[in-house]
Amino acid sequence: MRNSVIISDYFDIGHAVEIKNSLLFNSYKVPYFNNVGDSILGYQVHLGAGAKHSNYRLIIGKVNVILGKERD
């Protein structure tokens, strides 16, 4: 685990996994030899072994997050 990682309940993180600047929701599985950086993993995500996820934006501009009735 590196800087700015928010993890939730019921997770499985394997051997030689690096996670930084990421948000991981409930019941995720990140098996061995994975690199997850600057990412959001949703509910019940299961990555394959040796996957690399980081620093690639598919959309340009700000990302809006709606929490309840407020927009941030």
C-alpha positions as a Markdown table, in Angstrom:
| # | Residue | x | y | z |
|---|---|---|---|---|
| 1 | Met | 0.0 | 0.0 | 0.0 |
| 2 | Arg | 1.3 | 3.4 | -0.9 |
| 3 | Asn | -0.1 | 7.0 | -0.6 |
| 4 | Ser | -3.8 | 7.9 | -0.7 |
| 5 | Val | -5.4 | 4.4 | -0.8 |
| 6 | Ile | -9.0 | 4.0 | 0.5 |
| 7 | Ile | -10.1 | 0.4 | 1.0 |
| 8 | Ser | -13.4 | -1.0 | 2.2 |
| 9 | Asp | -14.5 | -4.2 | 3.7 |
| 10 | Tyr | -14.2 | -7.9 | 2.6 |
| 11 | Phe | -11.1 | -7.7 | 0.4 |
| 12 | Asp | -8.5 | -10.1 | -0.8 |
| 13 | Ile | -5.0 | -8.7 | -1.7 |
| 14 | Gly | -2.4 | -11.2 | -2.8 |
| 15 | His | 1.4 | -11.4 | -2.8 |
| 16 | Ala | 3.6 | -8.7 | -4.4 |
| 17 | Val | 0.6 | -6.3 | -5.0 |
| 18 | Glu | 1.2 | -2.5 | -5.2 |
| 19 | Ile | -1.7 | -0.1 | -4.7 |
| 20 | Lys | -1.4 | 3.7 | -4.8 |
| 21 | Asn | -3.8 | 6.7 | -5.1 |
| 22 | Ser | -6.8 | 4.3 | -5.5 |
| 23 | Leu | -10.4 | 3.8 | -4.2 |
| 24 | Leu | -11.4 | 0.1 | -3.7 |
| 25 | Phe | -15.0 | -0.8 | -3.0 |
| 26 | Asn | -16.4 | -3.8 | -1.1 |
| 27 | Ser | -15.6 | -7.4 | -1.9 |
| 28 | Tyr | -12.8 | -6.9 | -4.4 |
| 29 | Lys | -10.0 | -9.4 | -5.2 |
| 30 | Val | -6.6 | -8.3 | -6.3 |
| 31 | Pro | -4.4 | -11.5 | -6.6 |
| 32 | Tyr | -0.6 | -11.7 | -6.8 |
| 33 | Phe | 1.7 | -9.5 | -8.9 |
| 34 | Asn | -0.8 | -6.7 | -9.6 |
| 35 | Asn | -0.1 | -3.0 | -9.8 |
| 36 | Val | -3.1 | -0.7 | -9.3 |
| 37 | Gly | -2.4 | 3.0 | -9.4 |
| 38 | Asp | -4.7 | 6.1 | -9.7 |
| 39 | Ser | -7.7 | 3.8 | -10.1 |
| 40 | Ile | -11.2 | 3.0 | -8.8 |
| 41 | Leu | -12.1 | -0.6 | -8.4 |
| 42 | Gly | -15.9 | -1.2 | -8.1 |
| 43 | Tyr | -18.0 | -3.6 | -6.1 |
| 44 | Gln | -16.8 | -7.3 | -6.5 |
| 45 | Val | -14.1 | -6.6 | -9.0 |
| 46 | His | -11.7 | -9.5 | -9.5 |
| 47 | Leu | -8.5 | -8.7 | -11.3 |
| 48 | Gly | -6.5 | -11.4 | -13.0 |
| 49 | Ala | -2.9 | -12.1 | -11.8 |
| 50 | Gly | -0.3 | -9.8 | -13.1 |
| 51 | Ala | -2.7 | -7.0 | -14.2 |
| 52 | Lys | -1.5 | -3.4 | -14.3 |
| 53 | His | -3.9 | -0.5 | -14.0 |
| 54 | Ser | -2.8 | 3.1 | -13.8 |
| 55 | Asn | -2.7 | 6.7 | -15.1 |
| 56 | Tyr | -4.9 | 6.4 | -18.3 |
| 57 | Arg | -7.9 | 8.7 | -18.6 |
| 58 | Leu | -10.5 | 7.9 | -21.2 |
| 59 | Ile | -12.4 | 11.2 | -20.6 |
| 60 | Ile | -11.1 | 14.7 | -20.7 |
| 61 | Gly | -11.9 | 17.3 | -18.0 |
| 62 | Lys | -13.3 | 17.1 | -14.5 |
| 63 | Val | -14.9 | 14.0 | -13.2 |
| 64 | Asn | -18.1 | 14.9 | -11.2 |
| 65 | Val | -19.1 | 12.8 | -8.2 |
| 66 | Ile | -22.6 | 13.0 | -6.8 |
| 67 | Leu | -22.9 | 12.2 | -3.0 |
| 68 | Gly | -26.6 | 12.2 | -2.0 |
| 69 | Lys | -28.0 | 15.5 | -3.3 |
| 70 | Glu | -24.6 | 17.3 | -3.5 |
| 71 | Arg | -22.4 | 17.5 | -6.5 |
| 72 | Asp | -18.7 | 17.8 | -6.0 |
